[in-house]
Amino acid sequence: MKKKIISLMLVLLVLAAAVFAGGSQEQPAADSAADKSAPAGPFTIGISKIVAHPALDALEKGIVEVVSAKYPDTVFDLQNANGEMSTAASIAQKFKAEKVDLAVGIATPTAQALVQAITDVPVIFSAVTDPVDAGLITSTSKGEGNVTGVSDMTPVKEQIEMLARLTEVKALGHVYTNSEANAVRLAEITEEVCKELGIKFVGTGVNNSAEVKQAAQAIAGKVDAFYVSTDNTVVSAISAIIDVAAKAGLPIVSADPTSAENGGVLLSWGFDYYKMGKATGRMVLDMLEGADPDSTPTMYMTDPSDIDLLIDTDNAAALGITIPADLLSAARTVQ
């Protein structure tokens, strides 16, 4: 009897071992399947833009559309700093406190505020001209810890050369924002280009959009044309420069076609910010799905399809300027 009991116990031990062995073999398979599954959601994404104007609104729309198409349950916290750095900092702290899964800074000041406040989740910058000069990253060949993004460095020389082809420009007026790194860098580039082309650079700085009209009026009598860069504060008040230029009979060349669609800008050559938003959205998806911001280089909008040329023929007629046929045929928008 004792032998039978011992034999039975041995059989039970063998069966138990087989059961536990089988369980341990199945667990890695389950882990493997989990590794291949989509990331858990819904996600919360904070988007902070420095100011509302058509280009940045289109960029924001592009981000939301791309992310929502793949993850429709995503919650977006859309914030506007209204041109105030203190508000941008408060928005960044809000995103941090609410523990968003990812934050996007549209334009340099909001991106800077997010980078300073958030270190534990990806921060994506977009519409930042020079992210290295802005202190967001140290090299565009890679990210910086949790930070990477999309640059909107604009072809300043080509824009001014195009204007100079249409009308004589001995002095070029440029209103820019003193406190925005993006705007200051573009003003420096514009001055360098003017020097190279033999054009006098007449620049004047502002602190906010309310000062734009007065600044334009102060230099209107000293210049032959105005150049408007992708300075968000100035672009948000471009109607003020259009008004001043119209009264003075001066042409405007702009780097933002979206904000020139209402007329009054002779020509505008720059990025399609909606497409930039979609590109930013694709980068956001990469980060949500596990890509490393630190190893992701800055993205540039370099495809010809990313660039739009807008020509206002009514404005040209009012200024007595003839637009060559080759430029008209190259323009995506003629109004």
Protein Blocks (a to p, Z undefined) as FASTA:
>chain_A
ZZmmmmmmmmmmmmmmmmmmmmmmmmmmmmmmmmmpccddddddddddfbdcfklmmmmm
mmmmmmmmmmmmbccddddekhpaklmmmmmmmmmmnopabdcdedjklmmmmmmmpmkb
ccddehifblmlnomambfkbcehjaccddfbdcfklmmmmmmmmpccfbdcddddfklm
klmmmmmmmmmmmmmnopacdddddfbfklmmmmmmmmmmmccbdcddfbfklmmmmmmm
mmmmmmnopacddfblklmmngoifbacdddfklmmmmmmmmmmmmmnopafklmccddd
fbfklpccdddfklmmmnopacdfklmmmpmbdZZ
